[in-house]
Amino acid sequence: MPLDYEEKRAFPRMHVQCDIELHDTRTGERMTTRCQDLSGGGILFASREPLEPGREFELTMQSGLEGTPPLRARIRVLRCEPDGEDYETAARIEEILRD
């Protein structure tokens, strides 16, 4: 079945501009950063420091809608490239987390 959106991706991208919290469960480090794109399989965000590919985080993204719980997921960094003063970081969503 042909895909009817321009990029022909498995999951279409949505441009989402909101803060996300990342928690490295291995080191305990926490950081807040800014989401740029979100899809059913991944996320693109800006980070202030380079994040090495393979590094895993628990992500929390508030929906901004009253009564809607935040998105919680385990993500794995795929790539991280300099982008001005920040780093453009792409990660795969490995698992949606539930309380």
Gaussian input, Z-matrix of N, CA and C with variables (Angstrom, degrees):
# hf/3-21g

backbone

0 1
 N
 C     1     B1
 C     2     B2     1     A1
 N     3     B3     2     A2     1     D1
 C     4     B4     3     A3     2     D2
 C     5     B5     4     A4     3     D3
 N     6     B6     5     A5     4     D4
 C     7     B7     6     A6     5     D5
 C     8     B8     7     A7     6     D6
 N     9     B9     8     A8     7     D7
 C    10    B10     9     A9     8     D8
 C    11    B11    10    A10     9     D9
 N    12    B12    11    A11    10    D10
 C    13    B13    12    A12    11    D11
 C    14    B14    13    A13    12    D12
 N    15    B15    14    A14    13    D13
 C    16    B16    15    A15    14    D14
 C    17    B17    16    A16    15    D15
 N    18    B18    17    A17    16    D16
 C    19    B19    18    A18    17    D17
 C    20    B20    19    A19    18    D18
 N    21    B21    20    A20    19    D19
 C    22    B22    21    A21    20    D20
 C    23    B23    22    A22    21    D21
 N    24    B24    23    A23    22    D22
 C    25    B25    24    A24    23    D23
 C    26    B26    25    A25    24    D24
 N    27    B27    26    A26    25    D25
 C    28    B28    27    A27    26    D26
 C    29    B29    28    A28    27    D27
 N    30    B30    29    A29    28    D28
 C    31    B31    30    A30    29    D29
 C    32    B32    31    A31    30    D30
 N    33    B33    32    A32    31    D31
 C    34    B34    33    A33    32    D32
 C    35    B35    34    A34    33    D33
 N    36    B36    35    A35    34    D34
 C    37    B37    36    A36    35    D35
 C    38    B38    37    A37    36    D36
 N    39    B39    38    A38    37    D37
 C    40    B40    39    A39    38    D38
 C    41    B41    40    A40    39    D39
 N    42    B42    41    A41    40    D40
 C    43    B43    42    A42    41    D41
 C    44    B44    43    A43    42    D42
 N    45    B45    44    A44    43    D43
 C    46    B46    45    A45    44    D44
 C    47    B47    46    A46    45    D45
 N    48    B48    47    A47    46    D46
 C    49    B49    48    A48    47    D47
 C    50    B50    49    A49    48    D48
 N    51    B51    50    A50    49    D49
 C    52    B52    51    A51    50    D50
 C    53    B53    52    A52    51    D51
 N    54    B54    53    A53    52    D52
 C    55    B55    54    A54    53    D53
 C    56    B56    55    A55    54    D54
 N    57    B57    56    A56    55    D55
 C    58    B58    57    A57    56    D56
 C    59    B59    58    A58    57    D57
 N    60    B60    59    A59    58    D58
 C    61    B61    60    A60    59    D59
 C    62    B62    61    A61    60    D60
 N    63    B63    62    A62    61    D61
 C    64    B64    63    A63    62    D62
 C    65    B65    64    A64    63    D63
 N    66    B66    65    A65    64    D64
 C    67    B67    66    A66    65    D65
 C    68    B68    67    A67    66    D66
 N    69    B69    68    A68    67    D67
 C    70    B70    69    A69    68    D68
 C    71    B71    70    A70    69    D69
 N    72    B72    71    A71    70    D70
 C    73    B73    72    A72    71    D71
 C    74    B74    73    A73    72    D72
 N    75    B75    74    A74    73    D73
 C    76    B76    75    A75    74    D74
 C    77    B77    76    A76    75    D75
 N    78    B78    77    A77    76    D76
 C    79    B79    78    A78    77    D77
 C    80    B80    79    A79    78    D78
 N    81    B81    80    A80    79    D79
 C    82    B82    81    A81    80    D80
 C    83    B83    82    A82    81    D81
 N    84    B84    83    A83    82    D82
 C    85    B85    84    A84    83    D83
 C    86    B86    85    A85    84    D84
 N    87    B87    86    A86    85    D85
 C    88    B88    87    A87    86    D86
 C    89    B89    88    A88    87    D87
 N    90    B90    89    A89    88    D88
 C    91    B91    90    A90    89    D89
 C    92    B92    91    A91    90    D90
 N    93    B93    92    A92    91    D91
 C    94    B94    93    A93    92    D92
 C    95    B95    94    A94    93    D93
 N    96    B96    95    A95    94    D94
 C    97    B97    96    A96    95    D95
 C    98    B98    97    A97    96    D96
 N    99    B99    98    A98    97    D97
 C   100   B100    99    A99    98    D98
 C   101   B101   100   A100    99    D99
 N   102   B102   101   A101   100   D100
 C   103   B103   102   A102   101   D101
 C   104   B104   103   A103   102   D102
 N   105   B105   104   A104   103   D103
 C   106   B106   105   A105   104   D104
 C   107   B107   106   A106   105   D105
 N   108   B108   107   A107   106   D106
 C   109   B109   108   A108   107   D107
 C   110   B110   109   A109   108   D108
 N   111   B111   110   A110   109   D109
 C   112   B112   111   A111   110   D110
 C   113   B113   112   A112   111   D111
 N   114   B114   113   A113   112   D112
 C   115   B115   114   A114   113   D113
 C   116   B116   115   A115   114   D114
 N   117   B117   116   A116   115   D115
 C   118   B118   117   A117   116   D116
 C   119   B119   118   A118   117   D117
 N   120   B120   119   A119   118   D118
 C   121   B121   120   A120   119   D119
 C   122   B122   121   A121   120   D120
 N   123   B123   122   A122   121   D121
 C   124   B124   123   A123   122   D122
 C   125   B125   124   A124   123   D123
 N   126   B126   125   A125   124   D124
 C   127   B127   126   A126   125   D125
 C   128   B128   127   A127   126   D126
 N   129   B129   128   A128   127   D127
 C   130   B130   129   A129   128   D128
 C   131   B131   130   A130   129   D129
 N   132   B132   131   A131   130   D130
 C   133   B133   132   A132   131   D131
 C   134   B134   133   A133   132   D132
 N   135   B135   134   A134   133   D133
 C   136   B136   135   A135   134   D134
 C   137   B137   136   A136   135   D135
 N   138   B138   137   A137   136   D136
 C   139   B139   138   A138   137   D137
 C   140   B140   139   A139   138   D138
 N   141   B141   140   A140   139   D139
 C   142   B142   141   A141   140   D140
 C   143   B143   142   A142   141   D141
 N   144   B144   143   A143   142   D142
 C   145   B145   144   A144   143   D143
 C   146   B146   145   A145   144   D144
 N   147   B147   146   A146   145   D145
 C   148   B148   147   A147   146   D146
 C   149   B149   148   A148   147   D147
 N   150   B150   149   A149   148   D148
 C   151   B151   150   A150   149   D149
 C   152   B152   151   A151   150   D150
 N   153   B153   152   A152   151   D151
 C   154   B154   153   A153   152   D152
 C   155   B155   154   A154   153   D153
 N   156   B156   155   A155   154   D154
 C   157   B157   156   A156   155   D155
 C   158   B158   157   A157   156   D156
 N   159   B159   158   A158   157   D157
 C   160   B160   159   A159   158   D158
 C   161   B161   160   A160   159   D159
 N   162   B162   161   A161   160   D160
 C   163   B163   162   A162   161   D161
 C   164   B164   163   A163   162   D162
 N   165   B165   164   A164   163   D163
 C   166   B166   165   A165   164   D164
 C   167   B167   166   A166   165   D165
 N   168   B168   167   A167   166   D166
 C   169   B169   168   A168   167   D167
 C   170   B170   169   A169   168   D168
 N   171   B171   170   A170   169   D169
 C   172   B172   171   A171   170   D170
 C   173   B173   172   A172   171   D171
 N   174   B174   173   A173   172   D172
 C   175   B175   174   A174   173   D173
 C   176   B176   175   A175   174   D174
 N   177   B177   176   A176   175   D175
 C   178   B178   177   A177   176   D176
 C   179   B179   178   A178   177   D177
 N   180   B180   179   A179   178   D178
 C   181   B181   180   A180   179   D179
 C   182   B182   181   A181   180   D180
 N   183   B183   182   A182   181   D181
 C   184   B184   183   A183   182   D182
 C   185   B185   184   A184   183   D183
 N   186   B186   185   A185   184   D184
 C   187   B187   186   A186   185   D185
 C   188   B188   187   A187   186   D186
 N   189   B189   188   A188   187   D187
 C   190   B190   189   A189   188   D188
 C   191   B191   190   A190   189   D189
 N   192   B192   191   A191   190   D190
 C   193   B193   192   A192   191   D191
 C   194   B194   193   A193   192   D192
 N   195   B195   194   A194   193   D193
 C   196   B196   195   A195   194   D194
 C   197   B197   196   A196   195   D195
 N   198   B198   197   A197   196   D196
 C   199   B199   198   A198   197   D197
 C   200   B200   199   A199   198   D198
 N   201   B201   200   A200   199   D199
 C   202   B202   201   A201   200   D200
 C   203   B203   202   A202   201   D201
 N   204   B204   203   A203   202   D202
 C   205   B205   204   A204   203   D203
 C   206   B206   205   A205   204   D204
 N   207   B207   206   A206   205   D205
 C   208   B208   207   A207   206   D206
 C   209   B209   208   A208   207   D207
 N   210   B210   209   A209   208   D208
 C   211   B211   210   A210   209   D209
 C   212   B212   211   A211   210   D210
 N   213   B213   212   A212   211   D211
 C   214   B214   213   A213   212   D212
 C   215   B215   214   A214   213   D213
 N   216   B216   215   A215   214   D214
 C   217   B217   216   A216   215   D215
 C   218   B218   217   A217   216   D216
 N   219   B219   218   A218   217   D217
 C   220   B220   219   A219   218   D218
 C   221   B221   220   A220   219   D219
 N   222   B222   221   A221   220   D220
 C   223   B223   222   A222   221   D221
 C   224   B224   223   A223   222   D222
 N   225   B225   224   A224   223   D223
 C   226   B226   225   A225   224   D224
 C   227   B227   226   A226   225   D225
 N   228   B228   227   A227   226   D226
 C   229   B229   228   A228   227   D227
 C   230   B230   229   A229   228   D228
 N   231   B231   230   A230   229   D229
 C   232   B232   231   A231   230   D230
 C   233   B233   232   A232   231   D231
 N   234   B234   233   A233   232   D232
 C   235   B235   234   A234   233   D233
 C   236   B236   235   A235   234   D234
 N   237   B237   236   A236   235   D235
 C   238   B238   237   A237   236   D236
 C   239   B239   238   A238   237   D237
 N   240   B240   239   A239   238   D238
 C   241   B241   240   A240   239   D239
 C   242   B242   241   A241   240   D240
 N   243   B243   242   A242   241   D241
 C   244   B244   243   A243   242   D242
 C   245   B245   244   A244   243   D243
 N   246   B246   245   A245   244   D244
 C   247   B247   246   A246   245   D245
 C   248   B248   247   A247   246   D246
 N   249   B249   248   A248   247   D247
 C   250   B250   249   A249   248   D248
 C   251   B251   250   A250   249   D249
 N   252   B252   251   A251   250   D250
 C   253   B253   252   A252   251   D251
 C   254   B254   253   A253   252   D252
 N   255   B255   254   A254   253   D253
 C   256   B256   255   A255   254   D254
 C   257   B257   256   A256   255   D255
 N   258   B258   257   A257   256   D256
 C   259   B259   258   A258   257   D257
 C   260   B260   259   A259   258   D258
 N   261   B261   260   A260   259   D259
 C   262   B262   261   A261   260   D260
 C   263   B263   262   A262   261   D261
 N   264   B264   263   A263   262   D262
 C   265   B265   264   A264   263   D263
 C   266   B266   265   A265   264   D264
 N   267   B267   266   A266   265   D265
 C   268   B268   267   A267   266   D266
 C   269   B269   268   A268   267   D267
 N   270   B270   269   A269   268   D268
 C   271   B271   270   A270   269   D269
 C   272   B272   271   A271   270   D270
 N   273   B273   272   A272   271   D271
 C   274   B274   273   A273   272   D272
 C   275   B275   274   A274   273   D273
 N   276   B276   275   A275   274   D274
 C   277   B277   276   A276   275   D275
 C   278   B278   277   A277   276   D276
 N   279   B279   278   A278   277   D277
 C   280   B280   279   A279   278   D278
 C   281   B281   280   A280   279   D279
 N   282   B282   281   A281   280   D280
 C   283   B283   282   A282   281   D281
 C   284   B284   283   A283   282   D282
 N   285   B285   284   A284   283   D283
 C   286   B286   285   A285   284   D284
 C   287   B287   286   A286   285   D285
 N   288   B288   287   A287   286   D286
 C   289   B289   288   A288   287   D287
 C   290   B290   289   A289   288   D288
 N   291   B291   290   A290   289   D289
 C   292   B292   291   A291   290   D290
 C   293   B293   292   A292   291   D291
 N   294   B294   293   A293   292   D292
 C   295   B295   294   A294   293   D293
 C   296   B296   295   A295   294   D294

   B1=1.4523
   B2=1.5225
   B3=1.3187
   B4=1.4647
   B5=1.5233
   B6=1.3132
   B7=1.4580
   B8=1.5217
   B9=1.3352
   B10=1.4553
   B11=1.5237
   B12=1.3006
   B13=1.4515
   B14=1.5218
   B15=1.3090
   B16=1.4463
   B17=1.5304
   B18=1.3231
   B19=1.4520
   B20=1.5227
   B21=1.3102
   B22=1.4635
   B23=1.5330
   B24=1.3076
   B25=1.4567
   B26=1.5221
   B27=1.3277
   B28=1.4639
   B29=1.5285
   B30=1.3402
   B31=1.4560
   B32=1.5220
   B33=1.3342
   B34=1.4667
   B35=1.5227
   B36=1.3252
   B37=1.4628
   B38=1.5135
   B39=1.3276
   B40=1.4613
   B41=1.5202
   B42=1.3210
   B43=1.4645
   B44=1.5224
   B45=1.3175
   B46=1.4571
   B47=1.5198
   B48=1.3012
   B49=1.4554
   B50=1.5209
   B51=1.3264
   B52=1.4613
   B53=1.5249
   B54=1.3193
   B55=1.4590
   B56=1.5192
   B57=1.3289
   B58=1.4605
   B59=1.5218
   B60=1.3104
   B61=1.4555
   B62=1.5147
   B63=1.3379
   B64=1.4601
   B65=1.5189
   B66=1.3282
   B67=1.4604
   B68=1.5232
   B69=1.3215
   B70=1.4641
   B71=1.5276
   B72=1.3161
   B73=1.4685
   B74=1.5256
   B75=1.3204
   B76=1.4658
   B77=1.5264
   B78=1.3549
   B79=1.4651
   B80=1.5236
   B81=1.3432
   B82=1.4646
   B83=1.5167
   B84=1.3345
   B85=1.4643
   B86=1.5239
   B87=1.3292
   B88=1.4679
   B89=1.5215
   B90=1.3276
   B91=1.4596
   B92=1.5192
   B93=1.3056
   B94=1.4601
   B95=1.5143
   B96=1.3166
   B97=1.4503
   B98=1.5179
   B99=1.3087
   B100=1.4697
   B101=1.5184
   B102=1.3296
   B103=1.4533
   B104=1.5275
   B105=1.3398
   B106=1.4597
   B107=1.5204
   B108=1.3198
   B109=1.4651
   B110=1.5166
   B111=1.3304
   B112=1.4575
   B113=1.5179
   B114=1.3255
   B115=1.4603
   B116=1.5183
   B117=1.3080
   B118=1.4517
   B119=1.5139
   B120=1.3274
   B121=1.4614
   B122=1.5017
   B123=1.3436
   B124=1.4513
   B125=1.5052
   B126=1.3347
   B127=1.4575
   B128=1.5197
   B129=1.3224
   B130=1.4544
   B131=1.5217
   B132=1.3251
   B133=1.4562
   B134=1.5157
   B135=1.3256
   B136=1.4598
   B137=1.5199
   B138=1.3255
   B139=1.4676
   B140=1.5266
   B141=1.2954
   B142=1.4676
   B143=1.5151
   B144=1.3147
   B145=1.4630
   B146=1.5287
   B147=1.3348
   B148=1.4609
   B149=1.5322
   B150=1.3149
   B151=1.4576
   B152=1.5193
   B153=1.3262
   B154=1.4525
   B155=1.5304
   B156=1.3352
   B157=1.4643
   B158=1.5199
   B159=1.3225
   B160=1.4598
   B161=1.5165
   B162=1.3295
   B163=1.4691
   B164=1.5264
   B165=1.3263
   B166=1.4643
   B167=1.5235
   B168=1.3266
   B169=1.4603
   B170=1.5179
   B171=1.3190
   B172=1.4618
   B173=1.5152
   B174=1.3155
   B175=1.4553
   B176=1.5188
   B177=1.3186
   B178=1.4619
   B179=1.5174
   B180=1.3399
   B181=1.4627
   B182=1.5209
   B183=1.3210
   B184=1.4625
   B185=1.5218
   B186=1.3177
   B187=1.4626
   B188=1.5269
   B189=1.3088
   B190=1.4555
   B191=1.5197
   B192=1.3265
   B193=1.4616
   B194=1.5220
   B195=1.3074
   B196=1.4593
   B197=1.5265
   B198=1.3209
   B199=1.4612
   B200=1.5164
   B201=1.3380
   B202=1.4607
   B203=1.5183
   B204=1.3238
   B205=1.4648
   B206=1.5307
   B207=1.3271
   B208=1.4641
   B209=1.5294
   B210=1.3260
   B211=1.4519
   B212=1.5197
   B213=1.3132
   B214=1.4628
   B215=1.5204
   B216=1.3319
   B217=1.4523
   B218=1.5301
   B219=1.3163
   B220=1.4644
   B221=1.5249
   B222=1.3443
   B223=1.4540
   B224=1.5258
   B225=1.3419
   B226=1.4631
   B227=1.5326
   B228=1.3326
   B229=1.4577
   B230=1.5323
   B231=1.3393
   B232=1.4657
   B233=1.5200
   B234=1.3333
   B235=1.4721
   B236=1.5193
   B237=1.3215
   B238=1.4624
   B239=1.5269
   B240=1.3487
   B241=1.4553
   B242=1.5165
   B243=1.3372
   B244=1.4697
   B245=1.5209
   B246=1.3394
   B247=1.4658
   B248=1.5273
   B249=1.3130
   B250=1.4635
   B251=1.5196
   B252=1.3235
   B253=1.4642
   B254=1.5237
   B255=1.3283
   B256=1.4626
   B257=1.5193
   B258=1.3231
   B259=1.4582
   B260=1.5218
   B261=1.3297
   B262=1.4525
   B263=1.5263
   B264=1.3208
   B265=1.4599
   B266=1.5199
   B267=1.3169
   B268=1.4606
   B269=1.5194
   B270=1.3286
   B271=1.4644
   B272=1.5268
   B273=1.3152
   B274=1.4647
   B275=1.5281
   B276=1.3218
   B277=1.4682
   B278=1.5155
   B279=1.3145
   B280=1.4572
   B281=1.5294
   B282=1.3419
   B283=1.4651
   B284=1.5300
   B285=1.3061
   B286=1.4598
   B287=1.5228
   B288=1.3199
   B289=1.4673
   B290=1.5181
   B291=1.2869
   B292=1.4664
   B293=1.5191
   B294=1.3101
   B295=1.4767
   B296=1.4989
   A1=108.88
   A2=118.77
   A3=120.60
   A4=111.19
   A5=114.13
   A6=120.41
   A7=108.21
   A8=117.18
   A9=119.85
   A10=114.19
   A11=117.77
   A12=119.58
   A13=108.81
   A14=114.62
   A15=122.39
   A16=115.01
   A17=119.65
   A18=120.80
   A19=114.48
   A20=118.59
   A21=122.79
   A22=111.54
   A23=116.53
   A24=122.14
   A25=109.70
   A26=115.80
   A27=120.05
   A28=110.28
   A29=116.60
   A30=122.77
   A31=108.12
   A32=119.55
   A33=120.03
   A34=111.37
   A35=115.62
   A36=121.31
   A37=110.32
   A38=114.56
   A39=121.10
   A40=106.58
   A41=116.27
   A42=119.83
   A43=106.94
   A44=115.57
   A45=122.28
   A46=107.73
   A47=116.60
   A48=121.75
   A49=108.66
   A50=116.08
   A51=119.89
   A52=109.10
   A53=114.90
   A54=120.19
   A55=109.96
   A56=115.17
   A57=121.59
   A58=108.18
   A59=115.57
   A60=120.69
   A61=107.94
   A62=115.60
   A63=121.74
   A64=108.50
   A65=115.53
   A66=121.67
   A67=108.00
   A68=115.95
   A69=121.05
   A70=106.76
   A71=116.73
   A72=120.21
   A73=112.21
   A74=117.10
   A75=120.76
   A76=111.39
   A77=116.67
   A78=120.36
   A79=112.91
   A80=116.83
   A81=120.77
   A82=113.23
   A83=117.58
   A84=121.66
   A85=110.42
   A86=115.71
   A87=122.46
   A88=108.20
   A89=114.95
   A90=119.53
   A91=109.44
   A92=114.97
   A93=121.44
   A94=106.79
   A95=115.78
   A96=121.18
   A97=109.09
   A98=117.69
   A99=122.03
   A100=110.97
   A101=116.43
   A102=122.97
   A103=108.83
   A104=116.18
   A105=121.58
   A106=111.20
   A107=117.41
   A108=123.34
   A109=108.97
   A110=115.22
   A111=121.35
   A112=108.05
   A113=116.20
   A114=121.19
   A115=107.70
   A116=116.77
   A117=120.38
   A118=113.11
   A119=117.39
   A120=120.28
   A121=115.39
   A122=118.24
   A123=118.20
   A124=113.86
   A125=114.23
   A126=121.65
   A127=108.77
   A128=116.13
   A129=123.41
   A130=106.58
   A131=116.61
   A132=120.03
   A133=110.78
   A134=115.66
   A135=122.60
   A136=107.83
   A137=116.63
   A138=119.16
   A139=108.35
   A140=115.41
   A141=120.09
   A142=111.66
   A143=116.65
   A144=121.08
   A145=108.47
   A146=117.26
   A147=118.80
   A148=110.48
   A149=115.87
   A150=122.14
   A151=107.79
   A152=116.83
   A153=119.73
   A154=111.99
   A155=116.74
   A156=120.53
   A157=111.24
   A158=115.56
   A159=121.67
   A160=113.52
   A161=117.18
   A162=120.66
   A163=109.61
   A164=116.68
   A165=121.73
   A166=111.18
   A167=114.27
   A168=122.15
   A169=109.34
   A170=114.83
   A171=120.42
   A172=105.44
   A173=116.22
   A174=123.69
   A175=109.00
   A176=116.57
   A177=122.26
   A178=107.65
   A179=115.54
   A180=121.87
   A181=108.05
   A182=116.64
   A183=120.94
   A184=108.95
   A185=116.57
   A186=120.09
   A187=112.53
   A188=117.52
   A189=120.57
   A190=112.84
   A191=117.02
   A192=121.56
   A193=109.20
   A194=116.21
   A195=120.66
   A196=110.37
   A197=115.55
   A198=121.11
   A199=114.13
   A200=118.35
   A201=121.64
   A202=108.65
   A203=118.10
   A204=120.10
   A205=111.06
   A206=116.71
   A207=119.70
   A208=110.69
   A209=115.43
   A210=121.05
   A211=106.91
   A212=116.17
   A213=121.62
   A214=107.08
   A215=116.17
   A216=119.90
   A217=110.35
   A218=114.78
   A219=121.79
   A220=105.81
   A221=116.18
   A222=120.83
   A223=110.19
   A224=115.71
   A225=122.25
   A226=108.13
   A227=116.45
   A228=122.19
   A229=109.45
   A230=115.92
   A231=122.50
   A232=111.85
   A233=115.59
   A234=120.10
   A235=109.24
   A236=114.67
   A237=121.36
   A238=106.94
   A239=116.20
   A240=121.63
   A241=110.62
   A242=117.18
   A243=119.89
   A244=110.83
   A245=115.03
   A246=122.04
   A247=106.87
   A248=116.15
   A249=120.06
   A250=109.66
   A251=116.20
   A252=120.70
   A253=112.28
   A254=117.53
   A255=122.58
   A256=110.71
   A257=114.85
   A258=122.76
   A259=108.66
   A260=116.45
   A261=121.28
   A262=107.08
   A263=115.89
   A264=121.36
   A265=110.26
   A266=116.01
   A267=122.37
   A268=108.25
   A269=115.93
   A270=120.42
   A271=109.78
   A272=115.05
   A273=121.77
   A274=108.46
   A275=116.04
   A276=120.45
   A277=107.18
   A278=116.69
   A279=122.73
   A280=111.74
   A281=115.03
   A282=119.07
   A283=109.82
   A284=117.10
   A285=121.74
   A286=106.47
   A287=116.70
   A288=121.54
   A289=110.28
   A290=115.62
   A291=122.53
   A292=108.17
   A293=115.72
   A294=120.20
   A295=111.42
   D1=123.11
   D2=-179.23
   D3=-67.93
   D4=145.65
   D5=176.24
   D6=-84.62
   D7=138.39
   D8=-174.01
   D9=-101.85
   D10=20.83
   D11=174.60
   D12=-120.02
   D13=159.03
   D14=-165.87
   D15=-58.90
   D16=-41.39
   D17=-171.43
   D18=-81.68
   D19=-15.17
   D20=-179.28
   D21=59.52
   D22=39.96
   D23=177.93
   D24=-90.88
   D25=161.18
   D26=175.58
   D27=-64.40
   D28=-35.12
   D29=178.21
   D30=-131.06
   D31=126.31
   D32=178.77
   D33=-66.32
   D34=147.75
   D35=176.84
   D36=-83.25
   D37=144.30
   D38=171.76
   D39=-119.71
   D40=130.50
   D41=175.94
   D42=-76.21
   D43=117.29
   D44=-177.06
   D45=-128.74
   D46=120.99
   D47=178.71
   D48=-111.39
   D49=95.41
   D50=177.78
   D51=-154.80
   D52=160.61
   D53=177.71
   D54=-74.82
   D55=144.84
   D56=173.50
   D57=-130.19
   D58=151.40
   D59=175.40
   D60=-109.14
   D61=133.06
   D62=177.16
   D63=-114.30
   D64=137.23
   D65=179.40
   D66=-128.49
   D67=117.55
   D68=175.48
   D69=-85.52
   D70=104.72
   D71=-175.38
   D72=-69.00
   D73=-19.33
   D74=178.57
   D75=-74.64
   D76=-43.41
   D77=-175.95
   D78=-104.02
   D79=-16.88
   D80=-176.01
   D81=85.75
   D82=-5.83
   D83=-179.40
   D84=-62.45
   D85=139.81
   D86=176.24
   D87=-126.05
   D88=143.04
   D89=175.98
   D90=-147.34
   D91=150.15
   D92=174.26
   D93=-109.29
   D94=135.64
   D95=-178.70
   D96=-144.21
   D97=-171.97
   D98=-173.04
   D99=-120.52
   D100=123.82
   D101=176.02
   D102=-73.93
   D103=142.02
   D104=176.49
   D105=-114.14
   D106=-46.24
   D107=-179.53
   D108=-138.08
   D109=149.28
   D110=178.37
   D111=-140.36
   D112=140.53
   D113=173.54
   D114=-138.90
   D115=177.67
   D116=179.27
   D117=-66.56
   D118=-16.43
   D119=-177.76
   D120=-118.51
   D121=-7.09
   D122=-176.74
   D123=-166.00
   D124=179.17
   D125=-177.66
   D126=-145.65
   D127=145.71
   D128=174.53
   D129=-119.60
   D130=128.29
   D131=-179.25
   D132=-144.67
   D133=162.65
   D134=176.64
   D135=-95.04
   D136=133.51
   D137=173.87
   D138=-123.33
   D139=153.46
   D140=-177.70
   D141=-83.56
   D142=-16.02
   D143=179.48
   D144=-131.73
   D145=155.51
   D146=178.77
   D147=-69.58
   D148=137.27
   D149=178.32
   D150=-116.02
   D151=125.40
   D152=-174.58
   D153=-73.25
   D154=140.75
   D155=175.96
   D156=-55.27
   D157=140.55
   D158=-178.21
   D159=96.78
   D160=-19.05
   D161=-179.86
   D162=-67.47
   D163=137.42
   D164=-178.45
   D165=-108.91
   D166=146.48
   D167=177.71
   D168=-138.61
   D169=156.33
   D170=163.53
   D171=-96.89
   D172=128.12
   D173=-176.77
   D174=-106.21
   D175=139.73
   D176=171.56
   D177=-128.44
   D178=125.86
   D179=178.60
   D180=-127.27
   D181=120.10
   D182=177.71
   D183=-74.18
   D184=139.92
   D185=-177.69
   D186=-77.07
   D187=-29.23
   D188=-176.47
   D189=83.30
   D190=-3.13
   D191=178.98
   D192=-107.62
   D193=127.27
   D194=-179.38
   D195=-58.40
   D196=132.27
   D197=178.38
   D198=85.66
   D199=-5.46
   D200=178.50
   D201=-99.90
   D202=123.14
   D203=-178.06
   D204=-69.49
   D205=158.57
   D206=178.65
   D207=-68.90
   D208=156.27
   D209=171.33
   D210=-80.05
   D211=127.69
   D212=175.29
   D213=-123.87
   D214=130.15
   D215=-176.54
   D216=-150.76
   D217=156.62
   D218=170.74
   D219=-98.00
   D220=125.31
   D221=-178.07
   D222=-121.83
   D223=157.44
   D224=176.46
   D225=-128.31
   D226=127.48
   D227=-179.47
   D228=-66.57
   D229=129.42
   D230=176.83
   D231=-98.88
   D232=-43.10
   D233=179.32
   D234=-153.49
   D235=156.91
   D236=179.34
   D237=-149.14
   D238=118.45
   D239=-175.21
   D240=-129.01
   D241=143.53
   D242=177.41
   D243=-57.93
   D244=140.61
   D245=178.48
   D246=-147.22
   D247=87.34
   D248=-175.39
   D249=67.51
   D250=-127.39
   D251=179.54
   D252=-83.96
   D253=-13.63
   D254=-178.54
   D255=-109.41
   D256=-172.06
   D257=176.73
   D258=-126.75
   D259=128.38
   D260=175.00
   D261=-80.93
   D262=119.89
   D263=-173.43
   D264=-121.25
   D265=126.84
   D266=177.60
   D267=-109.32
   D268=135.99
   D269=-179.50
   D270=-138.49
   D271=150.73
   D272=176.54
   D273=-94.75
   D274=138.03
   D275=173.95
   D276=-79.51
   D277=113.66
   D278=-178.09
   D279=-85.62
   D280=-36.44
   D281=-174.77
   D282=-160.99
   D283=137.22
   D284=170.97
   D285=-85.11
   D286=128.90
   D287=-176.20
   D288=-97.54
   D289=143.41
   D290=177.88
   D291=-121.58
   D292=150.85
   D293=178.90
   D294=-72.97

